[in-house]
Amino acid sequence: MIIYNVTTKVTQAINNRWLQWMKEEHIPEIMATGLFHDYRICRLLEQDDSDGPTYATQYFMDTLENYYTYLQEHAPRMRQHAFDLFGDQFVAFRTVMQVV
């Protein structure tokens, strides 16, 4: 199993709106690609939240091919949409992991 992990730090100003958007729009849109079979979103604990909370969103898929398909066919548009909505009020980094 492959896990696509997106860790995102958001400002306090957008936290509630961003979290609602993730749950109601963004995650459902990613899941609708059919490339992932499950997901989870977690808030990181024991972090300095003075600038805003940090979240880890994990998307689970069966193959690396699904990940590459997502990157080529969907990721640029979805990343741009997040930037259009929230500008520079968040920072995200991505990792890909394999369950061993």
Stockholm file with secondary structure:
# STOCKHOLM 1.0

chainA/1-100         MIIYNVTTKVTQAINNRWLQWMKEEHIPEIMATGLFHDYRICRLLEQDDSDGPTYATQYFMDTLENYYTYLQEHAPRMRQHAFDLFGDQFVAFRTVMQVV
#=GR chainA/1-100 SS CEEEEEEEEECTTTHHHHHHHIIIIIHHHHHTTSSCSEEEEEECSSSCCTTCCEEEEEEEESCHHHHHHHHHHTHHHHHHHHHHHHTTSEEEEEEEEECC
#=GC SS_cons         CEEEEEEEEECTTTHHHHHHHIIIIIHHHHHTTSSCSEEEEEECSSSCCTTCCEEEEEEEESCHHHHHHHHHHTHHHHHHHHHHHHTTSEEEEEEEEECC
//
